[in-house]
């Protein structure tokens, strides 16, 4: 969902959230503190919706890891405020691991984190320029055609995504590679790893 003027809206919500922290830190009164805390929490909830509403498709795993990283850094800050070493250490681990995973996934997609978070998802160009022209011939095949392609291929490269790597489907992949090596024809089978996409190439 591409909101009109979403960048200006998000910037305004961020500025309002930062501005709401000023009286909270200056005035020690209970009424001012609870009012600022409630207002900033409401603004943050709205910004969470407006910031992620324009993101979809393959960008969603990156957004999930970024939000997971945010929760870790928030937990780390809470540990500092409460002088709790356990919260500080656990929050730092969650925040850093989420940040590292987000970076790895962005590198795998050849995109920056700012482009994923602020670019949005749609049919038009997300970088402000002309959309990339798609060249080549599109060809769809069914399961039977895929089997024939694998049988005829001399080189097979399977690159499983993160979901396939973490589930038992990886065992089925190993069985498939073994079955593609009949005695009468030697095939060059190879397995790669990719944290984002799942891909199979047969040549």
C-alpha positions as CSV (number, residue, x, y, z in Angstrom):
1,X,0.0,0.0,0.0
2,X,1.8,3.1,-1.3
3,X,0.6,6.0,0.9
4,X,0.7,9.5,-0.8
5,X,3.6,11.5,0.8
6,X,4.6,8.6,3.0
7,X,8.2,9.8,3.4
8,X,7.1,13.2,4.6
9,X,4.5,11.6,6.9
10,X,7.1,9.2,8.4
11,X,9.6,12.1,8.8
12,X,6.9,14.1,10.6
13,X,6.0,11.2,12.9
14,X,9.7,10.7,13.7
15,X,10.2,14.4,14.5
16,X,7.1,14.4,16.7
17,X,8.3,11.3,18.6
18,X,11.7,12.9,19.2
19,X,9.9,16.1,20.3
20,X,7.7,14.2,22.7
21,X,10.8,13.0,24.5
22,X,12.0,16.5,25.4
23,X,9.4,17.4,28.1
24,X,9.6,13.8,29.3
25,X,13.3,14.3,30.1
26,X,13.0,17.8,31.4
27,X,9.9,17.7,33.7
28,X,10.0,14.9,36.4
29,X,6.3,15.2,37.0
30,X,4.1,12.1,36.8
31,X,1.4,13.7,34.6
32,X,3.8,15.1,32.0
33,X,5.8,11.8,32.0
34,X,2.8,9.5,31.4
35,X,1.3,11.9,28.8
36,X,4.6,12.0,26.8
37,X,5.1,8.3,27.1
38,X,1.6,7.5,25.9
39,X,1.9,10.1,23.0
40,X,5.2,8.8,21.8
41,X,4.0,5.2,22.0
42,X,0.9,6.1,19.9
43,X,3.1,7.9,17.3
44,X,5.5,5.0,17.1
45,X,2.6,2.6,16.5
46,X,1.3,4.7,13.7
47,X,4.7,5.1,12.2
48,X,5.2,1.3,12.4
49,X,2.2,0.9,10.1
50,X,2.9,3.7,7.7
51,X,6.6,2.7,7.4
52,X,6.0,-0.9,6.6
53,X,2.7,-0.6,4.6
54,X,4.6,0.1,1.3
55,X,6.9,-2.9,1.7
56,X,6.0,-6.4,0.4
57,X,7.1,-9.3,-1.6
58,X,10.7,-10.4,-1.2
59,X,11.5,-7.4,0.9
60,X,9.4,-8.6,3.9
61,X,12.0,-10.9,5.4
62,X,14.5,-8.0,5.5
63,X,11.9,-5.8,7.3
64,X,11.1,-8.6,9.8
65,X,14.8,-8.9,10.6
66,X,15.2,-5.1,10.9
67,X,12.2,-5.0,13.3
68,X,13.7,-7.9,15.3
69,X,16.9,-5.9,15.5
70,X,15.0,-2.9,16.7
71,X,13.4,-4.9,19.5
72,X,16.8,-6.1,20.6
73,X,18.3,-2.6,20.8
74,X,15.2,-1.5,22.8
75,X,15.7,-4.3,25.2
76,X,19.4,-3.4,25.5
77,X,18.5,0.2,26.3
78,X,16.0,-1.0,28.9
79,X,18.7,-3.1,30.5
80,X,20.9,0.1,30.8
81,X,18.1,2.0,32.4
82,X,17.2,-0.7,34.9
83,X,20.9,-1.6,35.5
84,X,20.1,-5.2,34.5
85,X,23.1,-6.9,32.9
86,X,21.0,-9.8,31.6
87,X,18.6,-7.5,29.6
88,X,21.6,-5.6,28.3
89,X,23.5,-8.6,27.0
90,X,20.4,-10.4,25.6
91,X,19.2,-7.2,23.9
92,X,22.7,-6.6,22.4
93,X,22.8,-10.2,21.0
94,X,19.3,-9.9,19.5
95,X,19.9,-6.4,18.1
96,X,23.3,-7.3,16.5
97,X,22.2,-10.6,15.1
98,X,19.2,-9.0,13.5
99,X,21.3,-6.2,12.0
100,X,23.9,-8.7,10.7
101,X,21.2,-10.9,9.1
102,X,19.5,-7.8,7.5
103,X,22.9,-6.7,6.0
104,X,23.6,-10.2,4.6
105,X,20.1,-10.4,3.0
106,X,20.5,-6.9,1.5
107,X,23.9,-7.9,0.0
108,X,22.3,-11.0,-1.4
109,X,19.7,-8.9,-3.2
110,X,22.3,-6.3,-4.3
111,X,20.3,-3.5,-2.5
112,X,20.9,-1.2,0.4
113,X,18.9,-1.3,3.6
114,X,17.6,2.2,3.0
115,X,16.4,1.2,-0.4
116,X,14.5,-1.7,1.1
117,X,12.9,0.2,4.0
118,X,12.2,3.5,2.1
119,X,11.9,2.3,-1.5
120,X,8.6,0.5,-1.1
121,X,7.4,-2.3,-3.4
122,X,5.5,-2.0,-6.6
123,X,5.5,-2.2,-10.4
124,X,7.2,1.2,-10.8
125,X,10.8,2.1,-10.2
126,X,11.6,2.4,-6.5
127,X,14.7,4.5,-7.0
128,X,13.1,7.4,-8.8
129,X,14.6,6.6,-12.2
130,X,13.3,4.6,-15.2
131,X,12.2,1.0,-14.5
132,X,14.7,-1.6,-15.8
133,X,13.8,-3.0,-19.2
134,X,13.3,-6.8,-19.1
135,X,14.8,-8.6,-22.0
136,X,14.8,-12.2,-23.1
137,X,12.2,-14.9,-23.6
138,X,9.9,-16.1,-20.8
139,X,9.2,-19.8,-20.8
140,X,7.0,-21.7,-18.3
141,X,7.4,-25.4,-17.7
142,X,5.5,-28.0,-15.6
143,X,6.9,-30.7,-13.4
144,X,7.3,-33.2,-16.2
145,X,9.3,-30.8,-18.3
146,X,11.4,-30.0,-15.2
147,X,12.2,-33.7,-14.8
148,X,13.2,-34.0,-18.5
149,X,15.5,-30.9,-18.2
150,X,17.2,-32.3,-15.1
151,X,17.7,-35.7,-16.9
152,X,19.2,-34.0,-20.0
153,X,21.4,-31.5,-18.1
154,X,25.1,-32.0,-17.5
155,X,25.5,-29.3,-14.8
156,X,23.0,-28.9,-12.0
157,X,23.2,-26.1,-9.4
158,X,20.6,-25.9,-6.6
159,X,20.6,-22.9,-4.3
160,X,18.2,-23.4,-1.5
161,X,16.8,-20.4,0.4
162,X,16.7,-19.9,4.1
163,X,13.4,-21.7,4.6
164,X,14.5,-24.8,2.7
165,X,17.8,-24.8,4.6
166,X,16.1,-24.9,8.0
167,X,13.5,-27.6,7.2
168,X,13.6,-31.3,6.3
169,X,13.2,-30.4,2.6
170,X,17.0,-30.3,2.4
171,X,17.0,-34.1,2.7
172,X,14.7,-34.3,-0.3
173,X,17.1,-32.1,-2.2
174,X,20.0,-34.5,-1.4
175,X,17.9,-37.4,-2.6
176,X,17.2,-35.5,-5.9
177,X,20.9,-34.8,-6.5
178,X,21.7,-38.5,-6.0
179,X,19.0,-39.6,-8.4
180,X,20.3,-37.2,-11.1
181,X,23.5,-39.3,-11.3
182,X,22.7,-42.4,-13.3
183,X,25.4,-44.9,-14.1
184,X,25.2,-44.3,-17.8
185,X,25.7,-40.5,-17.6
186,X,27.8,-38.5,-15.1
187,X,26.3,-35.2,-14.0
188,X,28.1,-32.3,-12.3
189,X,25.8,-31.5,-9.3
190,X,26.5,-28.6,-6.9
191,X,24.8,-27.0,-3.9
192,X,25.0,-23.4,-2.9
193,X,23.4,-21.4,-0.1
194,X,21.5,-18.2,-0.3
195,X,19.8,-16.4,2.7
196,X,17.0,-15.0,0.6
197,X,16.0,-16.8,-2.6
198,X,15.7,-20.4,-3.7
199,X,17.0,-21.2,-7.2
200,X,17.7,-24.2,-9.3
201,X,19.8,-24.0,-12.5
202,X,20.3,-26.8,-15.0
203,X,22.5,-26.6,-18.1
